[in-house]
């Protein structure tokens, strides 16, 4: 398969591009979100999905292009959403989204079924995002403004419709200030701390899974999450 043929995006895969949520709302919810337990039905659904994924991987490893295309369609929007959450920049997220599937295809023959395809793919995405975050660490960005595919700017806060009663310019200013405070606090985390925090609270992943993705132990991931949460609470104590 050519590299050009593998340049997928959400539109080409026939999926809607994930909606951009309010950055302030996303981050505030992540800081305060409580752990939820999977229902038996959800556990069964995940087990069934893994079986289906494994069958598709075997077919793809045998050279069946359609099988890998189906895996792409299954995880396309999730990969893009994860990259956007972690990077806060639409163009960077699109680049990671594309590179992740290219890398997954190139290395699919090395997949040994020791973990789920979901975990394996998210590990690739996470590592690509970490590399991107490290490269731009010295560059200060306004997280409320992201670049679109054409190089223009999109104000995330301006794209969120406020349907609450009493919405007014004062409330909008308060939300923008909160957004800036939260992102400033997130920017003070190390790339690894921010990654673990966002994988846990945005993606709802278990610490064991996060440890596998980052090729470390569950205990190390737990300690990293603890440090990240403690820093965020200290920096947002007056919010």
C-alpha positions as CSV (number, residue, x, y, z in Angstrom):
1,X,0.0,0.0,0.0
2,X,1.4,3.4,-0.9
3,X,1.9,6.2,1.7
4,X,-0.5,8.4,-0.3
5,X,-3.2,5.8,0.0
6,X,-2.8,5.7,3.7
7,X,-3.3,9.5,4.3
8,X,-6.6,9.1,6.1
9,X,-8.6,11.8,7.8
10,X,-11.9,11.9,9.5
11,X,-13.7,13.0,6.4
12,X,-12.2,10.4,4.1
13,X,-13.1,7.7,6.5
14,X,-16.7,8.7,6.4
15,X,-16.7,9.9,10.0
16,X,-17.6,13.2,11.4
17,X,-14.7,15.2,12.8
18,X,-15.1,15.3,16.7
19,X,-16.8,18.4,17.9
20,X,-14.5,20.9,19.7
21,X,-15.7,21.4,23.2
22,X,-15.1,24.3,25.5
23,X,-11.5,24.0,26.8
24,X,-12.5,25.4,30.1
25,X,-15.4,23.0,30.5
26,X,-13.2,20.0,29.4
27,X,-10.4,20.8,31.8
28,X,-12.6,21.7,34.8
29,X,-14.6,18.5,34.4
30,X,-11.4,16.5,34.2
31,X,-10.0,18.0,37.4
32,X,-13.2,17.1,39.3
33,X,-14.4,14.0,37.5
34,X,-15.0,10.9,39.7
35,X,-14.1,7.4,38.7
36,X,-16.9,5.4,37.1
37,X,-17.2,1.6,36.9
38,X,-17.9,-0.2,33.8
39,X,-21.2,-2.1,33.7
40,X,-21.3,-5.8,32.8
41,X,-22.7,-4.9,29.4
42,X,-19.8,-2.5,28.7
43,X,-17.2,-5.1,29.8
44,X,-18.8,-7.6,27.5
45,X,-18.9,-5.1,24.6
46,X,-15.2,-4.4,25.1
47,X,-14.3,-8.0,25.1
48,X,-16.3,-8.6,21.9
49,X,-14.7,-5.6,20.3
50,X,-11.2,-7.0,21.1
51,X,-12.1,-10.3,19.5
52,X,-13.3,-8.5,16.4
53,X,-10.1,-6.4,16.3
54,X,-7.9,-9.5,16.6
55,X,-9.7,-11.1,13.7
56,X,-9.2,-7.9,11.6
57,X,-5.6,-7.7,12.5
58,X,-4.9,-11.3,11.4
59,X,-6.6,-10.6,8.1
60,X,-4.6,-7.4,7.7
61,X,-1.4,-9.2,8.5
62,X,-2.3,-11.7,5.8
63,X,-2.4,-8.8,3.3
64,X,-6.1,-7.9,3.3
65,X,-6.3,-4.1,2.8
66,X,-10.0,-3.9,3.7
67,X,-9.4,-5.3,7.2
68,X,-7.0,-2.5,8.1
69,X,-9.3,0.1,6.6
70,X,-12.0,-1.2,8.9
71,X,-9.7,-0.8,11.9
72,X,-9.0,2.8,10.8
73,X,-12.7,3.6,10.6
74,X,-13.3,2.0,14.0
75,X,-10.7,4.2,15.8
76,X,-10.4,7.2,13.5
77,X,-12.4,9.7,15.5
78,X,-11.0,8.4,18.8
79,X,-7.4,8.9,17.7
80,X,-8.1,12.4,16.4
81,X,-9.9,13.4,19.6
82,X,-7.1,12.1,21.8
83,X,-4.5,14.0,19.8
84,X,-6.6,17.2,19.9
85,X,-7.1,16.9,23.6
86,X,-3.4,16.4,24.2
87,X,-2.0,19.0,21.8
88,X,-4.8,21.6,21.7
89,X,-3.9,22.4,18.1
90,X,-6.0,21.1,15.2
91,X,-3.2,21.0,12.6
92,X,-0.8,19.2,15.0
93,X,-3.6,16.8,15.9
94,X,-4.3,16.0,12.2
95,X,-0.6,15.4,11.6
96,X,-0.4,13.0,14.6
97,X,-3.6,11.3,13.5
98,X,-2.2,10.6,10.1
99,X,1.2,9.6,11.2
100,X,-0.2,7.2,13.9
101,X,-2.1,5.1,11.3
102,X,0.8,5.1,8.9
103,X,3.1,3.9,11.7
104,X,0.5,1.3,12.8
105,X,0.2,-0.1,9.3
106,X,4.0,-0.3,8.9
107,X,4.5,-2.1,12.1
108,X,1.3,-4.2,12.1
109,X,3.3,-7.4,11.4
110,X,5.0,-6.9,14.8
111,X,1.7,-7.0,16.7
112,X,1.7,-10.0,18.9
113,X,-1.8,-9.9,20.5
114,X,-0.3,-9.3,24.0
115,X,-2.5,-6.3,24.5
116,X,-5.6,-4.9,22.7
117,X,-5.2,-3.1,19.4
118,X,-6.8,-0.1,21.2
119,X,-3.9,0.0,23.7
120,X,-1.3,-0.6,21.1
121,X,-2.6,2.2,18.8
122,X,-3.1,4.6,21.7
123,X,0.5,3.9,22.7
124,X,1.6,5.1,19.3
125,X,-0.5,8.2,19.4
126,X,0.6,9.1,22.9
127,X,4.3,8.7,22.0
128,X,3.8,10.9,18.9
129,X,2.0,13.5,21.0
130,X,4.7,13.4,23.7
131,X,7.4,14.0,21.0
132,X,5.3,16.9,19.6
133,X,4.9,18.4,23.1
134,X,8.6,18.2,23.9
135,X,9.5,19.8,20.6
136,X,7.3,22.8,21.2
137,X,7.9,23.0,25.0
138,X,10.0,26.2,24.6
139,X,7.3,27.8,22.4
140,X,4.4,29.5,24.2
141,X,1.0,29.1,22.6
142,X,-2.4,30.4,23.3
143,X,-4.3,27.2,24.0
144,X,-7.7,29.0,23.3
145,X,-6.6,29.7,19.7
146,X,-5.8,26.8,17.4
147,X,-4.8,26.6,13.8
148,X,-7.1,25.0,11.2
149,X,-6.0,22.9,8.3
150,X,-5.6,26.0,6.1
151,X,-3.4,27.8,8.6
152,X,-6.1,30.1,9.9
153,X,-6.9,30.6,13.5
154,X,-9.9,29.3,15.4
155,X,-11.0,30.6,18.8
156,X,-12.2,27.6,20.7
157,X,-14.2,29.7,23.1
158,X,-15.9,31.6,20.3
159,X,-17.1,28.3,18.7
160,X,-18.9,27.2,21.8
161,X,-22.5,28.2,22.0
162,X,-23.6,29.2,25.5
163,X,-27.3,28.2,25.8
164,X,-27.4,28.8,29.6
165,X,-29.8,31.3,30.9
166,X,-28.1,34.6,31.7
167,X,-25.3,34.2,29.3
168,X,-23.6,37.6,28.7
169,X,-20.3,39.2,28.0
170,X,-19.3,39.2,31.6
171,X,-19.9,35.5,31.8
172,X,-17.9,35.0,28.6
173,X,-15.0,37.0,30.1
174,X,-15.1,34.9,33.2
175,X,-15.0,31.7,31.2
176,X,-12.1,32.9,29.1
177,X,-10.2,33.8,32.2
178,X,-10.9,30.4,33.7
179,X,-9.8,28.8,30.5
180,X,-6.5,30.7,30.5
181,X,-5.9,29.8,34.2
182,X,-6.5,26.1,33.6
183,X,-4.3,25.9,30.6
184,X,-1.6,27.9,32.4
185,X,-1.7,25.3,35.1
186,X,-1.6,22.4,32.6
187,X,1.4,24.0,30.9
188,X,3.3,23.9,34.2
189,X,3.1,20.1,34.1
190,X,5.8,18.0,32.5
191,X,4.8,16.4,29.2
192,X,4.5,13.0,30.9
193,X,2.5,14.4,33.7
194,X,0.1,16.1,31.4
195,X,-0.2,13.0,29.2
196,X,-1.0,10.7,32.2
197,X,-3.6,13.2,33.5
198,X,-5.3,13.6,30.2
199,X,-5.3,9.9,29.4
200,X,-6.9,9.2,32.8
201,X,-9.5,12.0,32.9
202,X,-10.2,12.7,29.2
203,X,-10.0,9.2,27.9
204,X,-11.0,7.4,31.1
205,X,-8.2,4.8,30.8
206,X,-7.1,2.7,33.7
207,X,-3.7,3.4,35.2
208,X,-2.5,-0.1,34.2
209,X,-3.4,0.6,30.6
210,X,-1.7,4.0,30.7
211,X,1.4,2.4,32.2
212,X,1.4,-0.1,29.2
213,X,1.1,2.8,26.7
214,X,4.0,4.7,28.3
215,X,6.0,1.5,28.7
216,X,6.2,1.8,32.4
217,X,4.5,0.3,35.5
218,X,1.0,1.0,36.8
219,X,2.6,2.3,40.1
220,X,4.7,4.8,38.2
221,X,1.7,6.0,36.2
222,X,-0.2,6.3,39.5
223,X,2.6,8.4,41.1
224,X,2.8,10.6,38.0
225,X,-1.0,11.2,38.1
226,X,-0.7,12.1,41.8
227,X,2.0,14.7,41.1
228,X,0.0,16.1,38.2
229,X,-3.2,16.4,40.3
230,X,-1.3,17.9,43.2
231,X,0.3,20.6,41.0
232,X,-3.0,21.4,39.4
233,X,-4.8,21.8,42.7
234,X,-2.1,24.0,44.0
235,X,-2.1,26.2,40.9
236,X,-6.0,26.4,40.8
237,X,-6.6,26.7,44.6
238,X,-8.2,30.1,44.2
239,X,-10.4,29.2,41.2
